[in-house]
Amino acid sequence: MVEVVLTADDLRLADEMNHLYGAKAKEDLSDNEVEFLRLFMVKNRSEACVRKLKLLIKLYRQEKRFLTAKGKTENMLKRERSGF
């Protein structure tokens, strides 16, 4: 069985998520954000913990891609409406 580890890219995104979620008010955090912060603070992570972290990081990565694509689409629509 292959050991599950966090890659350098995972760790970079996890650090970004930690800063983003850590700056939010506790009442404004979603369940996934609370779970990420809880798991990220664990020092000796089990394989199950690492798998959950990787899943939450994957969701964050997909959300970033979606928001980027949405922003590009909105900008294209604005340019088309204004006639360049």
One Martini backbone bead per residue (centre of mass of N, CA, C, O) as a GRO file, in nm:
protein
   84
    1MET     BB    1   0.098   0.035   0.020
    2VAL     BB    2   0.054   0.369  -0.015
    3GLU     BB    3   0.170   0.654   0.103
    4VAL     BB    4   0.026   0.939   0.240
    5VAL     BB    5   0.113   1.266   0.114
    6LEU     BB    6   0.217   1.588   0.123
    7THR     BB    7   0.277   1.810  -0.097
    8ALA     BB    8   0.406   2.106  -0.180
    9ASP     BB    9   0.139   2.211  -0.295
   10ASP     BB   10  -0.037   2.134  -0.057
   11LEU     BB   11   0.118   2.309   0.152
   12ARG     BB   12   0.073   2.579   0.016
   13LEU     BB   13  -0.239   2.569   0.025
   14ALA     BB   14  -0.265   2.519   0.329
   15ASP     BB   15  -0.140   2.788   0.410
   16GLU     BB   16  -0.345   2.964   0.264
   17MET     BB   17  -0.592   2.852   0.416
   18ASN     BB   18  -0.499   2.922   0.701
   19HIS     BB   19  -0.497   3.229   0.659
   20LEU     BB   20  -0.786   3.264   0.558
   21TYR     BB   21  -0.941   3.112   0.794
   22GLY     BB   22  -0.797   3.255   1.039
   23ALA     BB   23  -0.926   3.549   0.962
   24LYS     BB   24  -1.187   3.448   1.033
   25ALA     BB   25  -1.469   3.422   1.177
   26LYS     BB   26  -1.597   3.159   1.348
   27GLU     BB   27  -1.898   3.201   1.241
   28ASP     BB   28  -1.802   3.203   0.916
   29LEU     BB   29  -1.740   2.909   0.917
   30SER     BB   30  -1.730   2.624   0.777
   31ASP     BB   31  -1.711   2.295   0.818
   32ASN     BB   32  -1.458   2.257   0.638
   33GLU     BB   33  -1.287   2.480   0.769
   34VAL     BB   34  -1.284   2.365   1.053
   35GLU     BB   35  -1.164   2.090   0.978
   36PHE     BB   36  -0.903   2.193   0.860
   37LEU     BB   37  -0.793   2.340   1.109
   38ARG     BB   38  -0.788   2.092   1.288
   39LEU     BB   39  -0.602   1.909   1.105
   40PHE     BB   40  -0.360   2.113   1.068
   41MET     BB   41  -0.280   2.109   1.389
   42VAL     BB   42  -0.184   1.837   1.364
   43LYS     BB   43   0.112   1.670   1.407
   44ASN     BB   44   0.037   1.349   1.417
   45ARG     BB   45  -0.064   1.215   1.133
   46SER     BB   46  -0.274   1.024   1.000
   47GLU     BB   47  -0.384   0.884   0.717
   48ALA     BB   48  -0.675   0.988   0.745
   49CYS     BB   49  -0.597   1.282   0.789
   50VAL     BB   50  -0.447   1.323   0.521
   51ARG     BB   51  -0.684   1.252   0.337
   52LYS     BB   52  -0.867   1.482   0.431
   53LEU     BB   53  -0.678   1.712   0.360
   54LYS     BB   54  -0.656   1.649   0.058
   55LEU     BB   55  -0.958   1.690   0.003
   56LEU     BB   56  -0.978   1.987   0.099
   57ILE     BB   57  -0.763   2.091  -0.098
   58LYS     BB   58  -0.906   2.003  -0.356
   59LEU     BB   59  -1.157   2.178  -0.315
   60TYR     BB   60  -1.004   2.449  -0.310
   61ARG     BB   61  -0.879   2.424  -0.592
   62GLN     BB   62  -1.151   2.409  -0.744
   63GLU     BB   63  -1.262   2.679  -0.644
   64LYS     BB   64  -1.041   2.855  -0.766
   65ARG     BB   65  -1.089   2.775  -1.060
   66PHE     BB   66  -1.381   2.863  -1.075
   67LEU     BB   67  -1.339   3.165  -1.000
   68THR     BB   68  -1.151   3.226  -1.234
   69ALA     BB   69  -1.344   3.148  -1.464
   70LYS     BB   70  -1.570   3.341  -1.382
   71GLY     BB   71  -1.406   3.603  -1.409
   72LYS     BB   72  -1.337   3.572  -1.709
   73THR     BB   73  -1.626   3.559  -1.812
   74GLU     BB   74  -1.719   3.834  -1.705
   75ASN     BB   75  -1.508   3.999  -1.864
   76MET     BB   76  -1.599   3.911  -2.145
   77LEU     BB   77  -1.888   4.019  -2.123
   78LYS     BB   78  -1.815   4.315  -2.074
   79ARG     BB   79  -1.662   4.355  -2.342
   80GLU     BB   80  -1.899   4.283  -2.530
   81ARG     BB   81  -2.095   4.506  -2.428
   82SER     BB   82  -1.884   4.747  -2.485
   83GLY     BB   83  -1.716   4.685  -2.758
   84PHE     BB   84  -1.412   4.716  -2.652
   0.00000   0.00000   0.00000
